[in-house]
Amino acid sequence: MSVEKGASSESSQTKPPMQKLCFSPEGSFAQAGTHLSALKSLCETLSPEDAHRLAQTQLRECETRLAAIQRQYSGEQDANAQETRYENCKRLLQAQLTKIEQAFRMFPQIL
């Protein structure tokens, strides 16, 4: 056993001082706090599956409303105004959906 102790003390002597600093209680606590803060901000901005479903649902509802409005109004001006509003809504929702899908690709380990 004395040989093992000598080997272990020898290996601990060859470890660089930085490694010991990284594993100190203070360093570990600070690093854990940093990681926790980053995870909290990700969770607040992502909510992945629900946000993705919500964006798709809102897009479908917007398309349904546009179809109903177009059936209700036959005039060119009314349809154009409604279509413009619809297109703006659709672009906004598609942008949100794209951001959510990018977040899925960037952070697959969260799912």
C-alpha positions as CSV (number, residue, x, y, z in Angstrom):
1,M,0.0,0.0,0.0
2,S,2.9,2.3,0.6
3,V,3.7,2.0,-3.1
4,E,0.2,3.1,-4.1
5,K,0.5,6.1,-1.7
6,G,3.7,7.1,-3.2
7,A,2.3,6.8,-6.7
8,S,-0.8,8.8,-5.8
9,S,1.2,11.5,-4.1
10,E,3.5,11.6,-7.1
11,S,0.6,12.0,-9.5
12,S,-0.9,14.7,-7.4
13,Q,2.4,16.5,-7.5
14,T,2.4,16.5,-11.3
15,K,-1.1,18.0,-11.5
16,P,-1.0,21.6,-12.6
17,P,-2.1,24.2,-10.0
18,M,-4.9,25.4,-12.4
19,Q,-6.6,22.0,-12.2
20,K,-6.7,22.2,-8.4
21,L,-8.1,25.7,-8.6
22,C,-10.9,24.6,-11.0
23,F,-12.0,21.9,-8.6
24,S,-11.9,24.1,-5.4
25,P,-15.3,24.5,-3.7
26,E,-15.4,28.2,-4.4
27,G,-14.6,27.7,-8.1
28,S,-17.1,24.9,-8.4
29,F,-19.8,26.9,-6.7
30,A,-19.1,30.0,-9.0
31,Q,-19.1,27.8,-12.1
32,A,-22.4,26.1,-11.0
33,G,-23.9,29.5,-10.5
34,T,-22.9,30.6,-14.0
35,H,-24.3,27.4,-15.5
36,L,-27.5,27.8,-13.6
37,S,-28.0,31.4,-14.7
38,A,-27.4,30.4,-18.3
39,L,-29.9,27.5,-18.1
40,K,-32.5,29.7,-16.4
41,S,-32.3,32.3,-19.3
42,L,-32.6,29.5,-21.9
43,C,-35.6,28.0,-20.2
44,E,-37.3,31.5,-20.0
45,T,-36.7,32.1,-23.7
46,L,-37.4,28.7,-25.2
47,S,-40.2,26.6,-23.7
48,P,-39.7,24.6,-26.9
49,E,-42.6,22.2,-27.6
50,D,-45.3,24.5,-26.3
51,A,-44.0,27.6,-28.1
52,H,-43.6,25.6,-31.4
53,R,-47.2,24.3,-31.1
54,L,-48.5,27.7,-30.2
55,A,-46.9,29.3,-33.3
56,Q,-48.3,26.6,-35.6
57,T,-51.7,26.9,-34.1
58,Q,-51.7,30.7,-34.4
59,L,-50.6,30.4,-38.0
60,R,-53.5,28.0,-38.8
61,E,-56.0,30.2,-37.1
62,C,-54.8,33.2,-39.0
63,E,-55.1,31.3,-42.3
64,T,-58.7,30.2,-41.3
65,R,-59.7,33.8,-40.5
66,L,-58.3,35.0,-43.8
67,A,-60.3,32.4,-45.7
68,A,-63.5,33.3,-43.8
69,I,-62.9,37.0,-44.4
70,Q,-62.2,36.4,-48.1
71,R,-65.5,34.5,-48.4
72,Q,-67.4,37.3,-46.6
73,Y,-66.0,40.1,-48.7
74,S,-66.0,39.9,-52.4
75,G,-64.7,43.5,-53.1
76,E,-61.1,43.9,-54.3
77,Q,-60.2,46.6,-51.8
78,D,-61.6,44.8,-48.8
79,A,-59.8,41.5,-49.8
80,N,-56.5,43.4,-50.4
81,A,-56.6,45.1,-47.0
82,Q,-57.4,41.8,-45.2
83,E,-54.8,40.0,-47.2
84,T,-52.2,42.5,-46.3
85,R,-53.1,42.1,-42.6
86,Y,-53.0,38.4,-43.0
87,E,-49.7,38.4,-44.7
88,N,-48.2,40.6,-42.0
89,C,-49.6,38.2,-39.3
90,K,-48.3,35.2,-41.3
91,R,-44.8,36.6,-41.7
92,L,-44.6,37.4,-37.9
93,L,-45.7,33.9,-37.0
94,Q,-43.4,32.3,-39.5
95,A,-40.5,34.3,-38.0
96,Q,-41.4,33.2,-34.5
97,L,-41.6,29.6,-35.7
98,T,-38.2,29.8,-37.4
99,K,-36.6,31.1,-34.2
100,I,-38.1,28.3,-32.2
101,E,-36.9,25.7,-34.8
102,Q,-33.4,27.2,-34.7
103,A,-33.4,26.9,-30.9
104,F,-34.4,23.3,-31.3
105,R,-31.4,22.7,-33.5
106,M,-29.0,24.7,-31.3
107,F,-30.0,23.1,-28.0
108,P,-31.2,19.6,-28.7
109,Q,-29.9,18.4,-25.3
110,I,-32.7,20.5,-23.6
111,L,-35.4,18.4,-25.1
